């Protein structure tokens, strides 16, 4: 079964719609996609969107994926 973020909506994927919105916000420097290590569909988004970084550290649950993602992101303070 195809994960919902990759389903087509109005000619592009749900994830494309989301990333396009973030791509145009000047204050957003990076967008991290946290995904399962076996998810090959996410890879193209880092090529299509300059702000996107793929982190293949997803867990067995959404909560585990969030924790793993936060642990792999380097935060910068102003």
N, C-alpha and C positions, 0 to 999 in steps of 0.2 A: 504494500500500500504506500502510495506517495504521500509524504508528509505535507500537511496543509499549507506550509509556507511556499511550496513549489507548485501549488495549484494555480491554474490560469484564471485571471479575473480581468476582464476587459482588455484582453490581448497581451497581458504580461503577468508574471507571477505576483503573488501577494508580497513576496519579499522584495521584488523590484519596486513596487509602489512605495513600500516603506523606505527603502534605501534612497530612492529618488528624493523623497521629502527631506531626509537627513543630509543628503549630498548638497542641497542648496542652502543650508543654514550655516552661515559664516562662523558662528560661535562653536560649532561642532567640528572638532579636529579629527576624531577617529570614531568609527563604528565597529564594534567587535561582534562577530558572529561566532557564537559558541555552539559547536556541533559535535556529533559523534565522530570518532576517528575514521569510521568507514564511510562517512557521507562524502561522496565525490561530487555531488551536485552543487555544494556550497562553493567549491573552488573558483568557479567562473565569476562569482560576485566580487572577488578581490581584483579581478582583471577589469571588470566593467565599472567599478566605482572606486575612485582614488582614496576615499576615506576608510574603506572597508579592510579589516584585518580578520582573517579566519583563525580561530583557536579551536583545534580539534581535541577538546578535553571534556566533552559532554559526558554526563554520567547516566545512571539508570533511571533517574527521575529528573524532573525539571529543577527541583531544589538542589540536587547534587550537581547538576550542570551549572547552575548559578554560582555555587560555592567554588567549583573548579575553575570557572571562568574568572571570577574575581581574584582567585589566587594566582592566575597567570597574566594578569594585566598589571602593567606598571603605571602607577598614578603619578602625575606631576602636579605640584602645587605652584601657584603663581607667586 
